[in-house]
Amino acid sequence: MFLMHKPSGTLVEILTLDRLFNPCIKEVMGVTHAGEELQEPDSYMKWEMMFPSGESLPRCWLDSHYRDTEHYIRNQEFSVAGNG
């Protein structure tokens, strides 16, 4: 999978897709595709990456607590409905 590195604007081939999809891991390994020579694998922070189309990565890939707000809101609605 190719992602764009925001600070440099270069395409990076992500080598560790399992790490990309795991929200508890903050870094991925990838190879920059810039110039004609193949580069050495390097570590990239996931928050510095985006899709080549300009879209951000899904929150569920970046934040292990991405559902906490949803749980909190549902519990509050249930509590209010139960007290009325």
Jmol script that loads the backbone (N, CA, C; Angstrom):
load data "model"
ATOM      1  N   MET A   1       0.852  -1.169   0.000  1.00  0.00           N
ATOM      2  CA  MET A   1       0.000   0.000   0.000  1.00  0.00           C
ATOM      3  C   MET A   1       0.898   1.232   0.000  1.00  0.00           C
ATOM      4  N   PHE A   2       0.531   2.210  -0.806  1.00  0.00           N
ATOM      5  CA  PHE A   2       1.274   3.459  -0.869  1.00  0.00           C
ATOM      6  C   PHE A   2       0.531   4.546  -0.099  1.00  0.00           C
ATOM      7  N   LEU A   3       1.267   5.271   0.727  1.00  0.00           N
ATOM      8  CA  LEU A   3       0.745   6.442   1.428  1.00  0.00           C
ATOM      9  C   LEU A   3       1.683   7.607   1.151  1.00  0.00           C
ATOM     10  N   MET A   4       1.182   8.804   1.398  1.00  0.00           N
ATOM     11  CA  MET A   4       2.015   9.986   1.216  1.00  0.00           C
ATOM     12  C   MET A   4       2.504  10.488   2.575  1.00  0.00           C
ATOM     13  N   HIS A   5       3.784  10.801   2.632  1.00  0.00           N
ATOM     14  CA  HIS A   5       4.388  11.379   3.830  1.00  0.00           C
ATOM     15  C   HIS A   5       4.129  12.888   3.778  1.00  0.00           C
ATOM     16  N   LYS A   6       3.310  13.384   4.710  1.00  0.00           N
ATOM     17  CA  LYS A   6       2.884  14.794   4.684  1.00  0.00           C
ATOM     18  C   LYS A   6       4.055  15.783   4.673  1.00  0.00           C
ATOM     19  N   PRO A   7       5.031  15.652   5.587  1.00  0.00           N
ATOM     20  CA  PRO A   7       6.105  16.657   5.615  1.00  0.00           C
ATOM     21  C   PRO A   7       6.929  16.746   4.330  1.00  0.00           C
ATOM     22  N   SER A   8       7.186  15.618   3.681  1.00  0.00           N
ATOM     23  CA  SER A   8       8.043  15.642   2.497  1.00  0.00           C
ATOM     24  C   SER A   8       7.265  15.586   1.184  1.00  0.00           C
ATOM     25  N   GLY A   9       6.010  15.114   1.239  1.00  0.00           N
ATOM     26  CA  GLY A   9       5.205  14.993   0.031  1.00  0.00           C
ATOM     27  C   GLY A   9       5.590  13.815  -0.842  1.00  0.00           C
ATOM     28  N   THR A  10       6.416  12.888  -0.331  1.00  0.00           N
ATOM     29  CA  THR A  10       6.845  11.736  -1.116  1.00  0.00           C
ATOM     30  C   THR A  10       5.944  10.531  -0.847  1.00  0.00           C
ATOM     31  N   LEU A  11       5.875   9.651  -1.841  1.00  0.00           N
ATOM     32  CA  LEU A  11       5.126   8.412  -1.681  1.00  0.00           C
ATOM     33  C   LEU A  11       5.971   7.405  -0.919  1.00  0.00           C
ATOM     34  N   VAL A  12       5.311   6.685  -0.012  1.00  0.00           N
ATOM     35  CA  VAL A  12       5.981   5.680   0.797  1.00  0.00           C
ATOM     36  C   VAL A  12       5.214   4.369   0.645  1.00  0.00           C
ATOM     37  N   GLU A  13       5.927   3.321   0.286  1.00  0.00           N
ATOM     38  CA  GLU A  13       5.316   1.992   0.241  1.00  0.00           C
ATOM     39  C   GLU A  13       5.377   1.412   1.647  1.00  0.00           C
ATOM     40  N   ILE A  14       4.228   1.181   2.249  1.00  0.00           N
ATOM     41  CA  ILE A  14       4.159   0.669   3.610  1.00  0.00           C
ATOM     42  C   ILE A  14       4.439  -0.831   3.581  1.00  0.00           C
ATOM     43  N   LEU A  15       5.428  -1.248   4.362  1.00  0.00           N
ATOM     44  CA  LEU A  15       5.844  -2.645   4.389  1.00  0.00           C
ATOM     45  C   LEU A  15       5.173  -3.434   5.511  1.00  0.00           C
ATOM     46  N   THR A  16       4.667  -2.748   6.509  1.00  0.00           N
ATOM     47  CA  THR A  16       4.093  -3.409   7.689  1.00  0.00           C
ATOM     48  C   THR A  16       2.616  -3.040   7.817  1.00  0.00           C
ATOM     49  N   LEU A  17       1.787  -3.647   6.975  1.00  0.00           N
ATOM     50  CA  LEU A  17       0.352  -3.327   6.992  1.00  0.00           C
ATOM     51  C   LEU A  17      -0.301  -3.681   8.311  1.00  0.00           C
ATOM     52  N   ASP A  18       0.128  -4.761   8.959  1.00  0.00           N
ATOM     53  CA  ASP A  18      -0.448  -5.123  10.245  1.00  0.00           C
ATOM     54  C   ASP A  18      -0.226  -4.016  11.273  1.00  0.00           C
ATOM     55  N   ARG A  19       0.919  -3.364  11.227  1.00  0.00           N
ATOM     56  CA  ARG A  19       1.205  -2.248  12.138  1.00  0.00           C
ATOM     57  C   ARG A  19       0.392  -1.011  11.751  1.00  0.00           C
ATOM     58  N   LEU A  20       0.153  -0.827  10.465  1.00  0.00           N
ATOM     59  CA  LEU A  20      -0.634   0.315   9.997  1.00  0.00           C
ATOM     60  C   LEU A  20      -2.059   0.237  10.529  1.00  0.00           C
ATOM     61  N   PHE A  21      -2.655  -0.950  10.497  1.00  0.00           N
ATOM     62  CA  PHE A  21      -4.042  -1.123  10.900  1.00  0.00           C
ATOM     63  C   PHE A  21      -4.215  -1.206  12.413  1.00  0.00           C
ATOM     64  N   ASN A  22      -3.145  -1.393  13.169  1.00  0.00           N
ATOM     65  CA  ASN A  22      -3.209  -1.528  14.621  1.00  0.00           C
ATOM     66  C   ASN A  22      -3.130  -0.139  15.268  1.00  0.00           C
ATOM     67  N   PRO A  23      -4.211   0.321  15.917  1.00  0.00           N
ATOM     68  CA  PRO A  23      -4.208   1.669  16.491  1.00  0.00           C
ATOM     69  C   PRO A  23      -3.288   1.831  17.699  1.00  0.00           C
ATOM     70  N   CYS A  24      -2.792   0.728  18.258  1.00  0.00           N
ATOM     71  CA  CYS A  24      -1.896   0.816  19.418  1.00  0.00           C
ATOM     72  C   CYS A  24      -0.449   1.058  19.017  1.00  0.00           C
ATOM     73  N   ILE A  25      -0.165   0.932  17.741  1.00  0.00           N
ATOM     74  CA  ILE A  25       1.200   1.124  17.237  1.00  0.00           C
ATOM     75  C   ILE A  25       1.267   2.453  16.503  1.00  0.00           C
ATOM     76  N   LYS A  26       2.247   3.264  16.834  1.00  0.00           N
ATOM     77  CA  LYS A  26       2.341   4.629  16.304  1.00  0.00           C
ATOM     78  C   LYS A  26       3.247   4.775  15.093  1.00  0.00           C
ATOM     79  N   GLU A  27       4.070   3.745  14.792  1.00  0.00           N
ATOM     80  CA  GLU A  27       5.018   3.835  13.684  1.00  0.00           C
ATOM     81  C   GLU A  27       4.847   2.673  12.717  1.00  0.00           C
ATOM     82  N   VAL A  28       5.196   2.906  11.469  1.00  0.00           N
ATOM     83  CA  VAL A  28       5.189   1.860  10.442  1.00  0.00           C
ATOM     84  C   VAL A  28       6.520   1.902   9.702  1.00  0.00           C
ATOM     85  N   MET A  29       6.846   0.782   9.071  1.00  0.00           N
ATOM     86  CA  MET A  29       8.050   0.715   8.252  1.00  0.00           C
ATOM     87  C   MET A  29       7.644   0.890   6.800  1.00  0.00           C
ATOM     88  N   GLY A  30       8.447   1.657   6.074  1.00  0.00           N
ATOM     89  CA  GLY A  30       8.144   1.885   4.678  1.00  0.00           C
ATOM     90  C   GLY A  30       9.373   2.246   3.878  1.00  0.00           C
ATOM     91  N   VAL A  31       9.194   2.222   2.563  1.00  0.00           N
ATOM     92  CA  VAL A  31      10.266   2.574   1.630  1.00  0.00           C
ATOM     93  C   VAL A  31       9.798   3.764   0.817  1.00  0.00           C
ATOM     94  N   THR A  32      10.594   4.824   0.813  1.00  0.00           N
ATOM     95  CA  THR A  32      10.285   6.024   0.053  1.00  0.00           C
ATOM     96  C   THR A  32      10.495   5.760  -1.434  1.00  0.00           C
ATOM     97  N   HIS A  33       9.548   6.222  -2.224  1.00  0.00           N
ATOM     98  CA  HIS A  33       9.678   6.097  -3.678  1.00  0.00           C
ATOM     99  C   HIS A  33       9.905   7.505  -4.244  1.00  0.00           C
ATOM    100  N   ALA A  34      11.153   7.924  -4.205  1.00  0.00           N
ATOM    101  CA  ALA A  34      11.552   9.226  -4.736  1.00  0.00           C
ATOM    102  C   ALA A  34      12.867   9.031  -5.472  1.00  0.00           C
ATOM    103  N   GLY A  35      12.931   9.475  -6.663  1.00  0.00           N
ATOM    104  CA  GLY A  35      14.136   9.265  -7.449  1.00  0.00           C
ATOM    105  C   GLY A  35      14.110   7.898  -8.105  1.00  0.00           C
ATOM    106  N   GLU A  36      15.231   7.512  -8.678  1.00  0.00           N
ATOM    107  CA  GLU A  36      15.281   6.262  -9.417  1.00  0.00           C
ATOM    108  C   GLU A  36      15.808   5.093  -8.603  1.00  0.00           C
ATOM    109  N   GLU A  37      16.544   5.369  -7.536  1.00  0.00           N
ATOM    110  CA  GLU A  37      17.119   4.296  -6.735  1.00  0.00           C
ATOM    111  C   GLU A  37      16.174   3.911  -5.608  1.00  0.00           C
ATOM    112  N   LEU A  38      16.093   2.593  -5.362  1.00  0.00           N
ATOM    113  CA  LEU A  38      15.289   2.096  -4.261  1.00  0.00           C
ATOM    114  C   LEU A  38      15.940   2.501  -2.947  1.00  0.00           C
ATOM    115  N   GLN A  39      15.158   3.067  -2.062  1.00  0.00           N
ATOM    116  CA  GLN A  39      15.673   3.545  -0.780  1.00  0.00           C
ATOM    117  C   GLN A  39      15.629   2.438   0.265  1.00  0.00           C
ATOM    118  N   GLU A  40      16.360   2.633   1.337  1.00  0.00           N
ATOM    119  CA  GLU A  40      16.348   1.689   2.467  1.00  0.00           C
ATOM    120  C   GLU A  40      15.055   1.870   3.253  1.00  0.00           C
ATOM    121  N   PRO A  41      14.511   0.795   3.847  1.00  0.00           N
ATOM    122  CA  PRO A  41      13.320   0.933   4.695  1.00  0.00           C
ATOM    123  C   PRO A  41      13.594   1.888   5.856  1.00  0.00           C
ATOM    124  N   ASP A  42      12.578   2.620   6.236  1.00  0.00           N
ATOM    125  CA  ASP A  42      12.693   3.592   7.317  1.00  0.00           C
ATOM    126  C   ASP A  42      11.411   3.556   8.134  1.00  0.00           C
ATOM    127  N   SER A  43      11.465   4.116   9.323  1.00  0.00           N
ATOM    128  CA  SER A  43      10.309   4.176  10.216  1.00  0.00           C
ATOM    129  C   SER A  43       9.596   5.514  10.025  1.00  0.00           C
ATOM    130  N   TYR A  44       8.264   5.472   9.982  1.00  0.00           N
ATOM    131  CA  TYR A  44       7.446   6.677   9.807  1.00  0.00           C
ATOM    132  C   TYR A  44       6.356   6.712  10.864  1.00  0.00           C
ATOM    133  N   MET A  45       6.102   7.893  11.382  1.00  0.00           N
ATOM    134  CA  MET A  45       4.995   8.069  12.324  1.00  0.00           C
ATOM    135  C   MET A  45       3.689   8.038  11.527  1.00  0.00           C
ATOM    136  N   LYS A  46       2.709   7.277  12.007  1.00  0.00           N
ATOM    137  CA  LYS A  46       1.458   7.151  11.257  1.00  0.00           C
ATOM    138  C   LYS A  46       0.731   8.487  11.125  1.00  0.00           C
ATOM    139  N   TRP A  47       0.823   9.352  12.129  1.00  0.00           N
ATOM    140  CA  TRP A  47       0.111  10.637  12.053  1.00  0.00           C
ATOM    141  C   TRP A  47       0.704  11.556  10.983  1.00  0.00           C
ATOM    142  N   GLU A  48       1.889  11.210  10.464  1.00  0.00           N
ATOM    143  CA  GLU A  48       2.503  11.987   9.385  1.00  0.00           C
ATOM    144  C   GLU A  48       2.115  11.477   7.998  1.00  0.00           C
ATOM    145  N   MET A  49       1.248  10.457   7.942  1.00  0.00           N
ATOM    146  CA  MET A  49       0.899   9.837   6.686  1.00  0.00           C
ATOM    147  C   MET A  49      -0.539  10.181   6.280  1.00  0.00           C
ATOM    148  N   MET A  50      -0.792  10.139   4.969  1.00  0.00           N
ATOM    149  CA  MET A  50      -2.139  10.314   4.443  1.00  0.00           C
ATOM    150  C   MET A  50      -2.224   9.534   3.135  1.00  0.00           C
ATOM    151  N   PHE A  51      -3.442   9.336   2.651  1.00  0.00           N
ATOM    152  CA  PHE A  51      -3.614   8.673   1.363  1.00  0.00           C
ATOM    153  C   PHE A  51      -3.140   9.614   0.257  1.00  0.00           C
ATOM    154  N   PRO A  52      -2.663   9.074  -0.859  1.00  0.00           N
ATOM    155  CA  PRO A  52      -2.208   9.927  -1.963  1.00  0.00           C
ATOM    156  C   PRO A  52      -3.295  10.887  -2.464  1.00  0.00           C
ATOM    157  N   SER A  53      -4.561  10.564  -2.247  1.00  0.00           N
ATOM    158  CA  SER A  53      -5.664  11.437  -2.661  1.00  0.00           C
ATOM    159  C   SER A  53      -5.795  12.667  -1.766  1.00  0.00           C
ATOM    160  N   GLY A  54      -5.073  12.675  -0.634  1.00  0.00           N
ATOM    161  CA  GLY A  54      -5.154  13.789   0.304  1.00  0.00           C
ATOM    162  C   GLY A  54      -6.028  13.485   1.507  1.00  0.00           C
ATOM    163  N   GLU A  55      -6.697  12.343   1.511  1.00  0.00           N
ATOM    164  CA  GLU A  55      -7.540  11.953   2.647  1.00  0.00           C
ATOM    165  C   GLU A  55      -6.677  11.534   3.826  1.00  0.00           C
ATOM    166  N   SER A  56      -7.174  11.830   5.014  1.00  0.00           N
ATOM    167  CA  SER A  56      -6.503  11.390   6.236  1.00  0.00           C
ATOM    168  C   SER A  56      -6.702   9.898   6.431  1.00  0.00           C
ATOM    169  N   LEU A  57      -5.829   9.301   7.237  1.00  0.00           N
ATOM    170  CA  LEU A  57      -6.009   7.902   7.594  1.00  0.00           C
ATOM    171  C   LEU A  57      -7.213   7.777   8.520  1.00  0.00           C
ATOM    172  N   PRO A  58      -7.886   6.646   8.510  1.00  0.00           N
ATOM    173  CA  PRO A  58      -9.033   6.465   9.404  1.00  0.00           C
ATOM    174  C   PRO A  58      -8.609   6.574  10.867  1.00  0.00           C
ATOM    175  N   ARG A  59      -9.454   7.161  11.668  1.00  0.00           N
ATOM    176  CA  ARG A  59      -9.160   7.344  13.084  1.00  0.00           C
ATOM    177  C   ARG A  59      -8.911   6.005  13.777  1.00  0.00           C
ATOM    178  N   CYS A  60      -9.609   4.948  13.333  1.00  0.00           N
ATOM    179  CA  CYS A  60      -9.455   3.629  13.962  1.00  0.00           C
ATOM    180  C   CYS A  60      -8.068   3.030  13.705  1.00  0.00           C
ATOM    181  N   TRP A  61      -7.285   3.579  12.789  1.00  0.00           N
ATOM    182  CA  TRP A  61      -5.914   3.135  12.568  1.00  0.00           C
ATOM    183  C   TRP A  61      -4.933   3.909  13.453  1.00  0.00           C
ATOM    184  N   LEU A  62      -5.359   5.055  13.966  1.00  0.00           N
ATOM    185  CA  LEU A  62      -4.457   5.951  14.689  1.00  0.00           C
ATOM    186  C   LEU A  62      -4.713   6.024  16.187  1.00  0.00           C
ATOM    187  N   ASP A  63      -5.958   5.856  16.599  1.00  0.00           N
ATOM    188  CA  ASP A  63      -6.367   6.120  17.980  1.00  0.00           C
ATOM    189  C   ASP A  63      -7.024   4.880  18.576  1.00  0.00           C
ATOM    190  N   SER A  64      -6.366   4.264  19.556  1.00  0.00           N
ATOM    191  CA  SER A  64      -6.922   3.059  20.174  1.00  0.00           C
ATOM    192  C   SER A  64      -8.177   3.354  20.984  1.00  0.00           C
ATOM    193  N   HIS A  65      -8.442   4.607  21.263  1.00  0.00           N
ATOM    194  CA  HIS A  65      -9.630   5.005  22.021  1.00  0.00           C
ATOM    195  C   HIS A  65     -10.680   5.639  21.125  1.00  0.00           C
ATOM    196  N   TYR A  66     -10.686   5.278  19.857  1.00  0.00           N
ATOM    197  CA  TYR A  66     -11.581   5.924  18.898  1.00  0.00           C
ATOM    198  C   TYR A  66     -13.055   5.702  19.206  1.00  0.00           C
ATOM    199  N   ARG A  67     -13.395   4.707  19.997  1.00  0.00           N
ATOM    200  CA  ARG A  67     -14.802   4.451  20.308  1.00  0.00           C
ATOM    201  C   ARG A  67     -15.192   4.961  21.689  1.00  0.00           C
ATOM    202  N   ASP A  68     -14.266   5.489  22.468  1.00  0.00           N
ATOM    203  CA  ASP A  68     -14.575   5.927  23.833  1.00  0.00           C
ATOM    204  C   ASP A  68     -15.657   6.988  23.866  1.00  0.00           C
ATOM    205  N   THR A  69     -15.587   7.982  22.992  1.00  0.00           N
ATOM    206  CA  THR A  69     -16.582   9.050  22.962  1.00  0.00           C
ATOM    207  C   THR A  69     -17.952   8.473  22.638  1.00  0.00           C
ATOM    208  N   GLU A  70     -18.008   7.572  21.688  1.00  0.00           N
ATOM    209  CA  GLU A  70     -19.277   6.944  21.309  1.00  0.00           C
ATOM    210  C   GLU A  70     -19.853   6.159  22.490  1.00  0.00           C
ATOM    211  N   HIS A  71     -19.008   5.407  23.209  1.00  0.00           N
ATOM    212  CA  HIS A  71     -19.465   4.664  24.385  1.00  0.00           C
ATOM    213  C   HIS A  71     -19.985   5.611  25.454  1.00  0.00           C
ATOM    214  N   TYR A  72     -19.263   6.696  25.696  1.00  0.00           N
ATOM    215  CA  TYR A  72     -19.653   7.660  26.719  1.00  0.00           C
ATOM    216  C   TYR A  72     -21.017   8.268  26.391  1.00  0.00           C
ATOM    217  N   ILE A  73     -21.200   8.666  25.145  1.00  0.00           N
ATOM    218  CA  ILE A  73     -22.473   9.279  24.734  1.00  0.00           C
ATOM    219  C   ILE A  73     -23.617   8.281  24.885  1.00  0.00           C
ATOM    220  N   ARG A  74     -23.421   7.051  24.455  1.00  0.00           N
ATOM    221  CA  ARG A  74     -24.475   6.027  24.584  1.00  0.00           C
ATOM    222  C   ARG A  74     -24.824   5.777  26.040  1.00  0.00           C
ATOM    223  N   ASN A  75     -23.816   5.698  26.926  1.00  0.00           N
ATOM    224  CA  ASN A  75     -24.074   5.466  28.333  1.00  0.00           C
ATOM    225  C   ASN A  75     -24.816   6.636  28.958  1.00  0.00           C
ATOM    226  N   GLN A  76     -24.489   7.862  28.540  1.00  0.00           N
ATOM    227  CA  GLN A  76     -25.179   9.032  29.076  1.00  0.00           C
ATOM    228  C   GLN A  76     -26.641   9.030  28.624  1.00  0.00           C
ATOM    229  N   GLU A  77     -26.896   8.684  27.367  1.00  0.00           N
ATOM    230  CA  GLU A  77     -28.269   8.648  26.849  1.00  0.00           C
ATOM    231  C   GLU A  77     -29.065   7.571  27.574  1.00  0.00           C
ATOM    232  N   PHE A  78     -28.451   6.423  27.854  1.00  0.00           N
ATOM    233  CA  PHE A  78     -29.116   5.344  28.550  1.00  0.00           C
ATOM    234  C   PHE A  78     -29.448   5.765  29.983  1.00  0.00           C
ATOM    235  N   SER A  79     -28.492   6.442  30.658  1.00  0.00           N
ATOM    236  CA  SER A  79     -28.708   6.900  32.029  1.00  0.00           C
ATOM    237  C   SER A  79     -29.845   7.899  32.115  1.00  0.00           C
ATOM    238  N   VAL A  80     -29.892   8.850  31.174  1.00  0.00           N
ATOM    239  CA  VAL A  80     -30.939   9.866  31.161  1.00  0.00           C
ATOM    240  C   VAL A  80     -32.295   9.208  30.880  1.00  0.00           C
ATOM    241  N   ALA A  81     -32.357   8.290  29.948  1.00  0.00           N
ATOM    242  CA  ALA A  81     -33.604   7.606  29.615  1.00  0.00           C
ATOM    243  C   ALA A  81     -34.092   6.748  30.780  1.00  0.00           C
ATOM    244  N   GLY A  82     -33.177   6.150  31.511  1.00  0.00           N
ATOM    245  CA  GLY A  82     -33.538   5.296  32.645  1.00  0.00           C
ATOM    246  C   GLY A  82     -34.023   6.066  33.854  1.00  0.00           C
ATOM    247  N   ASN A  83     -33.600   7.334  33.999  1.00  0.00           N
ATOM    248  CA  ASN A  83     -33.980   8.149  35.156  1.00  0.00           C
ATOM    249  C   ASN A  83     -35.292   8.881  34.943  1.00  0.00           C
ATOM    250  N   GLY A  84     -35.792   8.920  33.731  1.00  0.00           N
ATOM    251  CA  GLY A  84     -36.972   9.720  33.410  1.00  0.00           C
ATOM    252  C   GLY A  84     -38.200   8.988  33.592  1.00  0.00           C
TER     253      GLY A  84
END
end "model"
wireframe off; spacefill off
backbone 0.3
color backbone group
